[in-house]
Amino acid sequence: MVDSVLDNDAFLTQLTRLFENVKPTTKKILLTMKRHTWQPKKLRNAEAAKELKNQDSEKKVDNKEYPLVIRATCGKNKIKTVVNPSDSDKFYTAYSNILKVHMDSMKKKEKKKSERKKKIRKAKATIA
């Protein structure tokens, strides 16, 4: 798979397959979410520069609803989908269920020994 845009249901099934096929010790799955503005990066940067110049005037409130781009990568496998604001509730419930099911296979971050010693010292100080 090479960076294909999928519909929401196909993305969720592919994400489930990624979680099932990954070994916790060898590979990582990276999930990203971004607001999708439908504008090229150069145009967005030009608009941002104009806004900085005009920042002295009143601040604009952006009430637009933007779709989200959600990406999942695991090695060379890359999948993405665009979630419209109208479909977001349905998508988030299914997405969170998938994450909850596969959350137990994640490895906990190991704490450094020095942090443990500091916590023990603080606990002893508060007890005494």
DSSP file (Angstrom, degrees, kcal/mol; ACC not computed):
  #  RESIDUE AA STRUCTURE BP1 BP2  ACC     N-H-->O    O-->H-N    N-H-->O    O-->H-N    TCO  KAPPA ALPHA  PHI   PSI    X-CA   Y-CA   Z-CA
    1    1 A M              0   0    0      0, 0.0    77,-0.5     0, 0.0     2,-0.5   0.000 360.0 360.0 360.0 132.0    0.0    0.0    0.0
    2    2 A V        -     0   0    0     75,-0.2    75,-0.1     1,-0.0    77,-0.1  -0.844 360.0 -57.5-128.0  97.0    1.3    3.4   -0.9
    3    3 A D  S    S+     0   0    0     -2,-0.5     2,-0.3    73,-0.2    76,-0.2   0.839  74.4 174.8  42.7  61.1   -0.4    6.4    0.6
    4    4 A S  E     -a   79   0A   0     74,-1.1    76,-1.8    77,-0.0     2,-0.6  -0.762  31.8-127.3-100.0 144.2   -3.9    5.7   -0.7
    5    5 A V  E     -a   80   0A   0     -2,-0.3     2,-0.3    74,-0.2    76,-0.2  -0.796  35.3-174.4 -89.7 121.2   -7.0    7.8    0.2
    6    6 A L  E     -a   81   0A   0     74,-3.0    76,-0.6    -2,-0.6     2,-0.1  -0.735  28.3-105.2-112.8 160.0   -9.7    5.5    1.5
    7    7 A D     >  -     0   0    0     -2,-0.3     4,-2.4    74,-0.1     5,-0.2  -0.386  47.4 -97.6 -74.6 168.7  -13.3    6.1    2.5
    8    8 A N  H  > S+     0   0    0      1,-0.2     4,-2.1     2,-0.2     5,-0.1   0.879 120.6  46.5 -60.8 -44.7  -13.9    6.0    6.3
    9    9 A D  H  > S+     0   0    0      1,-0.2     4,-1.9     2,-0.2    -1,-0.2   0.902 113.6  48.6 -67.4 -40.2  -15.1    2.4    6.6
   10   10 A A  H  > S+     0   0    0      1,-0.2     4,-2.4     2,-0.2    -1,-0.2   0.878 109.8  53.6 -66.2 -36.7  -12.2    1.0    4.4
   11   11 A F  H  X S+     0   0    0     -4,-2.4     4,-2.5     1,-0.2    -2,-0.2   0.922 107.9  50.0 -62.1 -44.0   -9.7    3.0    6.5
   12   12 A L  H  X S+     0   0    0     -4,-2.1     4,-2.0     2,-0.2    -2,-0.2   0.882 111.3  47.9 -64.9 -38.5  -11.0    1.5    9.7
   13   13 A T  H  X S+     0   0    0     -4,-1.9     4,-2.0     2,-0.2    -1,-0.2   0.908 113.2  48.0 -68.8 -40.2  -10.8   -2.0    8.4
   14   14 A Q  H  X S+     0   0    0     -4,-2.4     4,-2.2     2,-0.2    -2,-0.2   0.874 110.1  52.9 -66.0 -36.5   -7.2   -1.4    7.1
   15   15 A L  H  X S+     0   0    0     -4,-2.5     4,-2.3     2,-0.2    -1,-0.2   0.897 107.4  51.4 -65.2 -40.5   -6.3    0.1   10.4
   16   16 A T  H  X S+     0   0    0     -4,-2.0     4,-2.2     1,-0.2    -2,-0.2   0.914 109.7  49.9 -61.7 -42.6   -7.6   -3.0   12.2
   17   17 A R  H  X S+     0   0    0     -4,-2.0     4,-2.2     2,-0.2    -2,-0.2   0.892 108.4  53.2 -63.5 -39.4   -5.4   -5.1    9.9
   18   18 A L  H  X S+     0   0    0     -4,-2.2     4,-1.2     1,-0.2    -2,-0.2   0.935 110.4  46.9 -60.4 -45.8   -2.4   -3.0   10.6
   19   19 A F  H  < S+     0   0    0     -4,-2.3    -1,-0.2     1,-0.2    -2,-0.2   0.877 113.5  48.6 -64.4 -37.3   -2.9   -3.4   14.4
   20   20 A E  H  < S+     0   0    0     -4,-2.2    -1,-0.2     1,-0.2    -2,-0.2   0.842 114.5  44.6 -72.2 -32.8   -3.4   -7.2   14.0
   21   21 A N  H  < S+     0   0    0     -4,-2.2     2,-0.3    -5,-0.2    -1,-0.2   0.599  92.6  95.8 -89.1 -11.5   -0.3   -7.7   11.8
   22   22 A V     <  -     0   0    0     -4,-1.2     7,-0.0    -3,-0.2     3,-0.0  -0.579  66.5-140.4 -84.9 141.7    2.2   -5.5   13.8
   23   23 A K    >>  -     0   0    0     -2,-0.3     4,-1.9     1,-0.1     3,-1.0  -0.871  14.3-136.1 -96.9 130.9    4.5   -7.1   16.3
   24   24 A P  T 34 S+     0   0    0      0, 0.0    83,-0.2     0, 0.0    -1,-0.1   0.764 100.3  47.6 -61.8 -25.5    4.8   -4.9   19.4
   25   25 A T  T 34 S+     0   0    0      1,-0.1     3,-0.1     3,-0.0    -3,-0.0   0.700 118.9  35.0 -88.8 -18.1    8.6   -5.3   19.6
   26   26 A T  T <4 S+     0   0    0     -3,-1.0     2,-0.3     1,-0.2    -1,-0.1   0.847 112.6  32.8-107.1 -40.3    9.5   -4.6   16.0
   27   27 A K     <  -     0   0    0     -4,-1.9     2,-0.3    47,-0.0    -1,-0.2  -0.808  57.4-145.9-125.0 161.0    7.2   -2.0   14.4
   28   28 A K        -     0   0    0     -2,-0.3     2,-0.5    -3,-0.1    47,-0.4  -0.912   9.2-143.5-120.5 148.6    5.3    1.1   15.3
   29   29 A I        -     0   0    0     -2,-0.3     2,-0.5    45,-0.1    45,-0.2  -0.970  17.0-158.5-110.6 122.6    2.1    2.5   14.1
   30   30 A L  E     -B   73   0A   0     43,-2.6    43,-2.1    -2,-0.5     2,-0.5  -0.887   6.0-167.7-104.1 126.4    2.0    6.2   13.8
   31   31 A L  E     +B   72   0A   0     -2,-0.5     2,-0.4    41,-0.2    41,-0.2  -0.949   8.1 179.6-114.5 131.5   -1.4    8.0   13.8
   32   32 A T  E     -B   71   0A   0     39,-2.2    39,-2.5    -2,-0.5     2,-0.4  -0.972  11.8-164.7-131.9 147.9   -1.8   11.6   12.9
   33   33 A M  E     +B   70   0A   0     -2,-0.4     2,-0.3    37,-0.2    37,-0.2  -0.998  14.9 169.0-129.6 134.5   -4.7   14.0   12.6
   34   34 A K  E     -B   69   0A   0     35,-2.1    35,-3.1    -2,-0.4     2,-0.3  -0.988  38.1-107.5-142.0 152.0   -4.7   17.3   10.8
   35   35 A R  E     -B   68   0A   0     -2,-0.3     2,-0.6    33,-0.2    33,-0.2  -0.622  33.8-139.6 -75.2 135.4   -7.3   19.9    9.8
   36   36 A H        +     0   0    0     31,-3.3    -1,-0.0    -2,-0.3    46,-0.0  -0.880  25.4 174.1-104.1 120.0   -7.7   19.8    6.0
   37   37 A T        -     0   0    0     -2,-0.6    -1,-0.1     2,-0.2    31,-0.0   0.484  38.9-129.6-104.1  -4.4   -8.0   23.3    4.4
   38   38 A W  S    S+     0   0    0      1,-0.2    -2,-0.1    28,-0.0    28,-0.0   0.695  71.1 115.6  64.1  20.2   -8.0   22.3    0.7
   39   39 A Q  S    S-     0   0    0      2,-0.0    -1,-0.2     3,-0.0    -2,-0.2  -0.927  71.4-108.6-119.3 145.3   -5.3   24.9    0.0
   40   40 A P     >  -     0   0    0      0, 0.0     4,-2.0     0, 0.0     3,-0.2  -0.330  32.5-113.8 -65.6 155.8   -1.8   24.3   -1.2
   41   41 A K  H  > S+     0   0    0      1,-0.2     4,-2.5     2,-0.2     5,-0.2   0.858 114.0  55.3 -61.9 -38.5    1.0   25.0    1.4
   42   42 A K  H  > S+     0   0    0      1,-0.2     4,-2.0     2,-0.2    -1,-0.2   0.901 109.0  47.6 -62.9 -40.9    2.4   28.0   -0.5
   43   43 A L  H  > S+     0   0    0     -3,-0.2     4,-2.2     2,-0.2    -1,-0.2   0.898 111.2  50.6 -67.9 -40.5   -0.9   29.7   -0.5
   44   44 A R  H  X S+     0   0    0     -4,-2.0     4,-2.3     1,-0.2    -2,-0.2   0.911 110.4  50.0 -63.0 -42.1   -1.5   29.0    3.2
   45   45 A N  H  X S+     0   0    0     -4,-2.5     4,-2.0     2,-0.2    -1,-0.2   0.881 110.1  50.4 -64.4 -38.1    2.0   30.4    4.0
   46   46 A A  H  X S+     0   0    0     -4,-2.0     4,-1.8     2,-0.2    -1,-0.2   0.904 111.9  47.5 -65.7 -41.2    1.2   33.6    2.0
   47   47 A E  H  X S+     0   0    0     -4,-2.2     4,-2.2     1,-0.2    -2,-0.2   0.880 109.9  53.1 -67.1 -37.3   -2.1   34.1    3.8
   48   48 A A  H  X S+     0   0    0     -4,-2.3     4,-1.9     1,-0.2    -1,-0.2   0.888 107.8  51.1 -64.9 -38.8   -0.4   33.5    7.2
   49   49 A A  H  X S+     0   0    0     -4,-2.0     4,-1.5     1,-0.2    -1,-0.2   0.897 110.0  49.5 -65.5 -39.9    2.2   36.2    6.4
   50   50 A K  H  X S+     0   0    0     -4,-1.8     4,-1.9     1,-0.2    -2,-0.2   0.897 109.2  52.4 -64.3 -40.2   -0.6   38.7    5.4
   51   51 A E  H  < S+     0   0    0     -4,-2.2    -1,-0.2     1,-0.2    -2,-0.2   0.869 105.4  54.6 -65.6 -35.8   -2.4   37.9    8.6
   52   52 A L  H >< S+     0   0    0     -4,-1.9     3,-0.9     1,-0.2    -1,-0.2   0.887 109.0  48.3 -64.5 -37.7    0.7   38.6   10.7
   53   53 A K  H 3< S+     0   0    0     -4,-1.5     3,-0.5     1,-0.2    -2,-0.2   0.877 116.5  42.7 -68.2 -37.2    1.0   42.1    9.0
   54   54 A N  T >< S+     0   0    0     -4,-1.9     3,-1.0     1,-0.2    -1,-0.2   0.192  81.3 108.5 -94.0  16.6   -2.7   42.8    9.7
   55   55 A Q  T <   +     0   0    0     -3,-0.9    -1,-0.2     1,-0.3    -2,-0.1   0.742  65.0  69.9 -68.6 -22.6   -2.7   41.4   13.2
   56   56 A D  T 3  S+     0   0    0     -3,-0.5    -1,-0.3    -4,-0.2    -2,-0.1   0.841  91.8  70.4 -64.0 -32.1   -2.9   44.9   14.7
   57   57 A S  S <  S-     0   0    0     -3,-1.0    -3,-0.0     1,-0.2     0, 0.0  -0.108 110.8 -52.8 -74.7-176.8   -6.5   45.2   13.4
   58   58 A E        -     0   0    0      1,-0.1     2,-0.3     0, 0.0    -1,-0.2  -0.182  61.1-109.1 -61.6 148.6   -9.3   43.1   14.9
   59   59 A K        -     0   0    0     -3,-0.1     2,-0.3     1,-0.1    -1,-0.1  -0.586  29.5-129.3 -81.0 139.3   -8.8   39.3   15.2
   60   60 A K        -     0   0    0     -2,-0.3     2,-0.6     2,-0.0    -1,-0.1  -0.677  11.0-141.4 -89.3 141.2  -10.9   37.2   12.9
   61   61 A V        -     0   0    0     -2,-0.3     2,-0.9     2,-0.0    -1,-0.0  -0.908  10.8-146.8-103.2 125.0  -12.9   34.3   14.2
   62   62 A D        +     0   0    0     -2,-0.6    -2,-0.0     1,-0.1     0, 0.0  -0.803  25.3 168.4 -96.0 104.9  -12.9   31.3   12.0
   63   63 A N        +     0   0    0     -2,-0.9    -1,-0.1     2,-0.1     2,-0.1   0.273  35.8 122.0 -98.8  10.4  -16.3   29.6   12.3
   64   64 A K        -     0   0    0      1,-0.1     2,-0.6     0, 0.0    -2,-0.0  -0.398  61.0-131.1 -72.3 149.7  -15.8   27.3    9.3
   65   65 A E        -     0   0    0     -2,-0.1    -2,-0.1     0, 0.0    -1,-0.1  -0.916  26.8-164.5-102.1 118.8  -16.0   23.5    9.8
   66   66 A Y        -     0   0    0     -2,-0.6   -29,-0.1    18,-0.1     2,-0.1  -0.753  18.3-117.4-102.9 148.1  -13.0   21.8    8.2
   67   67 A P        -     0   0    0      0, 0.0   -31,-3.3     0, 0.0     2,-0.4  -0.408  29.9-123.9 -74.6 161.6  -12.6   18.1    7.4
   68   68 A L  E     -BC  35  83A   0     15,-2.4    15,-3.0   -33,-0.2     2,-0.6  -0.854   8.1-146.3-107.9 142.9   -9.9   16.1    9.1
   69   69 A V  E     -BC  34  82A   0    -35,-3.1   -35,-2.1    -2,-0.4     2,-0.5  -0.947  17.5-167.9-104.2 124.0   -7.2   14.1    7.4
   70   70 A I  E     -BC  33  81A   0     11,-2.5    11,-2.0    -2,-0.6     2,-0.3  -0.960   5.4-172.1-116.8 126.1   -6.3   11.0    9.5
   71   71 A R  E     -BC  32  80A   0    -39,-2.5   -39,-2.2    -2,-0.5     2,-0.4  -0.887  10.7-169.9-118.8 147.1   -3.2    9.1    8.5
   72   72 A A  E     -BC  31  79A   0      7,-2.6     7,-2.5    -2,-0.3     2,-0.4  -0.994   9.2-177.0-133.7 129.2   -1.8    5.8    9.7
   73   73 A T  E     +BC  30  78A   0    -43,-2.1   -43,-2.6    -2,-0.4     2,-0.3  -0.982  13.4 171.8-128.6 140.2    1.7    4.6    8.9
   74   74 A C  E >  S- C   0  77A   0      3,-2.6     3,-2.0    -2,-0.4     2,-0.4  -0.814  70.3 -55.6-144.5  98.6    3.4    1.3    9.7
   75   75 A G  T 3  S-     0   0    0    -47,-0.4    -1,-0.0    -2,-0.3   -48,-0.0  -0.539 123.6 -14.5  66.8-122.3    6.7    0.9    7.9
   76   76 A K  T 3  S+     0   0    0     -2,-0.4     2,-0.5    -3,-0.1    -1,-0.3   0.555 115.6 100.1 -90.1  -8.9    6.0    1.3    4.2
   77   77 A N  E <   + C   0  74A   0     -3,-2.0    -3,-2.6   -75,-0.1     2,-0.4  -0.679  49.1 174.2 -81.2 123.0    2.3    0.9    4.6
   78   78 A K  E     + C   0  73A   0    -77,-0.5   -74,-1.1    -2,-0.5     2,-0.3  -0.995   4.4 170.9-132.8 128.3    0.5    4.3    4.6
   79   79 A I  E     +aC   4  72A   0     -7,-2.5    -7,-2.6    -2,-0.4     2,-0.3  -0.966   3.7 176.4-132.6 152.2   -3.2    4.8    4.6
   80   80 A K  E     -aC   5  71A   0    -76,-1.8   -74,-3.0    -2,-0.3     2,-0.3  -0.990   7.5-170.9-151.7 158.8   -5.3    8.0    5.0
   81   81 A T  E     -aC   6  70A   0    -11,-2.0   -11,-2.5    -2,-0.3     2,-0.5  -0.970  21.6-129.3-145.7 159.0   -8.8    9.2    5.0
   82   82 A V  E     - C   0  69A   0    -76,-0.6     2,-0.6    -2,-0.3   -13,-0.2  -0.965  21.3-158.3-113.4 121.9  -10.7   12.4    5.0
   83   83 A V  E     - C   0  68A   0    -15,-3.0   -15,-2.4    -2,-0.5     5,-0.1  -0.892   9.1-144.9-105.3 118.9  -13.4   12.7    7.6
   84   84 A N    >>  -     0   0    0     -2,-0.6     3,-1.1   -17,-0.2     4,-0.6  -0.478  24.1-115.0 -77.2 151.7  -16.1   15.3    7.0
   85   85 A P  G >4 S+     0   0    0      0, 0.0     3,-0.7     0, 0.0     4,-0.4   0.820 115.7  57.0 -57.8 -31.1  -17.6   17.2   10.0
   86   86 A S  G 34 S+     0   0    0      1,-0.2     4,-0.2     2,-0.1     3,-0.2   0.798 112.6  40.4 -71.1 -26.7  -21.0   15.6    9.4
   87   87 A D  G <> S+     0   0    0     -3,-1.1     4,-2.2     1,-0.1    -1,-0.2   0.382  87.9  99.1 -98.1   2.3  -19.5   12.0    9.6
   88   88 A S  H <X S+     0   0    0     -3,-0.7     4,-2.9    -4,-0.6     5,-0.2   0.870  77.6  52.0 -65.6 -40.0  -17.2   12.8   12.5
   89   89 A D  H  > S+     0   0    0     -4,-0.4     4,-1.8     2,-0.2    -1,-0.2   0.941 113.1  44.2 -62.2 -47.5  -19.3   11.4   15.4
   90   90 A K  H  > S+     0   0    0     -4,-0.2     4,-1.7     1,-0.2    -1,-0.2   0.915 116.3  47.9 -62.4 -43.6  -19.9    8.0   13.7
   91   91 A F  H  X S+     0   0    0     -4,-2.2     4,-3.0     1,-0.2     5,-0.2   0.925 109.3  52.2 -65.5 -44.6  -16.2    7.8   12.7
   92   92 A Y  H  X S+     0   0    0     -4,-2.9     4,-2.8     1,-0.2     5,-0.2   0.862 107.3  52.2 -63.9 -36.1  -14.8    8.7   16.1
   93   93 A T  H  X S+     0   0    0     -4,-1.8     4,-1.7    -5,-0.2    -1,-0.2   0.935 114.9  41.5 -65.5 -43.8  -16.9    6.0   17.9
   94   94 A A  H  X S+     0   0    0     -4,-1.7     4,-1.9     2,-0.2    -2,-0.2   0.907 116.1  50.4 -68.1 -40.9  -15.6    3.3   15.5
   95   95 A Y  H  X S+     0   0    0     -4,-3.0     4,-2.1     1,-0.2    -2,-0.2   0.913 110.9  48.0 -63.1 -45.1  -12.1    4.7   15.6
   96   96 A S  H  X S+     0   0    0     -4,-2.8     4,-2.5     1,-0.2    -1,-0.2   0.858 108.5  54.9 -67.8 -34.0  -12.0    4.9   19.4
   97   97 A N  H  X S+     0   0    0     -4,-1.7     4,-2.1    -5,-0.2    -1,-0.2   0.908 108.4  48.6 -63.9 -40.9  -13.3    1.3   19.7
   98   98 A I  H  X S+     0   0    0     -4,-1.9     4,-1.8     1,-0.2    -2,-0.2   0.920 112.5  48.2 -63.9 -43.4  -10.5    0.1   17.5
   99   99 A L  H  X S+     0   0    0     -4,-2.1     4,-0.7     1,-0.2    -2,-0.2   0.895 110.6  51.3 -65.3 -39.5   -7.9    1.9   19.6
  100  100 A K  H >< S+     0   0    0     -4,-2.5     3,-0.6     1,-0.2     4,-0.4   0.901 109.3  50.4 -63.9 -41.2   -9.3    0.6   22.8
  101  101 A V  H 3< S+     0   0    0     -4,-2.1     3,-0.4     1,-0.2    -1,-0.2   0.895 118.9  36.7 -64.1 -40.3   -9.2   -3.0   21.6
  102  102 A H  H >< S+     0   0    0     -4,-1.8     3,-0.8     1,-0.2    -1,-0.2   0.371  91.5  91.8 -96.7   4.9   -5.6   -2.7   20.5
  103  103 A M  G X< S+     0   0    0     -4,-0.7     3,-1.4    -3,-0.6    -1,-0.2   0.809  77.0  64.0 -69.0 -29.3   -4.4   -0.5   23.3
  104  104 A D  G 3  S+     0   0    0     -4,-0.4    -1,-0.2    -3,-0.4    -2,-0.1   0.729  94.2  60.7 -69.6 -20.2   -3.4   -3.5   25.5
  105  105 A S  G <  S+     0   0    0     -3,-0.8    -1,-0.3    -4,-0.1    -2,-0.2   0.533  83.4 106.1 -83.1  -4.8   -0.7   -4.5   23.0
  106  106 A M  S <  S-     0   0    0     -3,-1.4     2,-0.4    -4,-0.2    -3,-0.0  -0.448  73.4-121.2 -75.6 148.9    1.1   -1.2   23.4
  107  107 A K        -     0   0    0    -83,-0.2     2,-0.1    -2,-0.1    -1,-0.1  -0.738  24.9-122.0 -90.7 134.6    4.3   -1.2   25.3
  108  108 A K        -     0   0    0     -2,-0.4     2,-0.3     1,-0.1    -1,-0.0  -0.458  30.1-105.5 -73.7 147.9    4.5    1.1   28.4
  109  109 A K        -     0   0    0     -2,-0.1     2,-0.3     1,-0.1    -1,-0.1  -0.587  36.3-126.4 -73.5 129.7    7.2    3.8   28.5
  110  110 A E        -     0   0    0     -2,-0.3     2,-0.2     1,-0.0    -1,-0.1  -0.595  18.7-133.6 -81.6 136.5    9.9    2.8   30.9
  111  111 A K        -     0   0    0     -2,-0.3     2,-0.1     1,-0.1    -1,-0.0  -0.592  23.0-109.9 -86.9 150.4   10.9    5.2   33.5
  112  112 A K     >  -     0   0    0     -2,-0.2     4,-1.3     1,-0.1     3,-0.3  -0.443  22.6-120.8 -75.9 153.4   14.5    6.1   34.3
  113  113 A K  H  > S+     0   0    0      1,-0.2     4,-2.1     2,-0.2     5,-0.2   0.855 110.8  59.2 -64.1 -35.8   16.0    4.9   37.5
  114  114 A S  H  > S+     0   0    0      1,-0.2     4,-1.9     2,-0.2    -1,-0.2   0.867 103.2  52.3 -64.1 -35.4   16.8    8.4   38.7
  115  115 A E  H  > S+     0   0    0     -3,-0.3     4,-1.9     2,-0.2    -1,-0.2   0.886 108.3  51.3 -66.3 -38.3   13.1    9.4   38.5
  116  116 A R  H  X S+     0   0    0     -4,-1.3     4,-2.2     1,-0.2    -2,-0.2   0.915 108.8  50.6 -64.6 -43.0   12.2    6.4   40.6
  117  117 A K  H  X S+     0   0    0     -4,-2.1     4,-2.4     1,-0.2    -1,-0.2   0.892 108.9  51.8 -62.9 -39.7   14.7    7.4   43.3
  118  118 A K  H  X S+     0   0    0     -4,-1.9     4,-2.3     1,-0.2    -1,-0.2   0.904 109.7  49.3 -64.1 -40.9   13.5   11.0   43.4
  119  119 A K  H  X S+     0   0    0     -4,-1.9     4,-2.2     2,-0.2    -1,-0.2   0.894 110.9  49.9 -65.9 -38.8    9.9    9.8   43.9
  120  120 A I  H  X S+     0   0    0     -4,-2.2     4,-2.4     2,-0.2    -2,-0.2   0.912 110.8  49.8 -65.5 -42.4   11.0    7.5   46.7
  121  121 A R  H  X S+     0   0    0     -4,-2.4     4,-2.2     1,-0.2    -2,-0.2   0.910 111.2  49.0 -62.1 -42.6   12.9   10.3   48.4
  122  122 A K  H  X S+     0   0    0     -4,-2.3     4,-2.0     2,-0.2    -1,-0.2   0.900 110.8  50.3 -64.2 -40.0    9.9   12.6   48.2
  123  123 A A  H  X S+     0   0    0     -4,-2.2     4,-1.7     1,-0.2    -2,-0.2   0.911 111.4  48.1 -65.4 -41.8    7.6    9.9   49.6
  124  124 A K  H  X S+     0   0    0     -4,-2.4     4,-2.0     1,-0.2    -1,-0.2   0.878 110.7  52.2 -65.7 -37.3   10.0    9.3   52.5
  125  125 A A  H  < S+     0   0    0     -4,-2.2    -1,-0.2     1,-0.2    -2,-0.2   0.872 110.1  47.6 -67.8 -37.3   10.3   13.0   53.2
  126  126 A T  H  < S+     0   0    0     -4,-2.0    -1,-0.2     1,-0.2    -2,-0.2   0.818 111.7  50.7 -74.7 -29.5    6.5   13.5   53.3
  127  127 A I  H  <        0   0    0     -4,-1.7    -2,-0.2     1,-0.2    -1,-0.2   0.898 360.0 360.0 -72.2 -41.2    6.1   10.5   55.7
  128  128 A A     <        0   0    0     -4,-2.0    -1,-0.2    -5,-0.1    -2,-0.2   0.464 360.0 360.0 -70.5 360.0    8.7   11.7   58.2
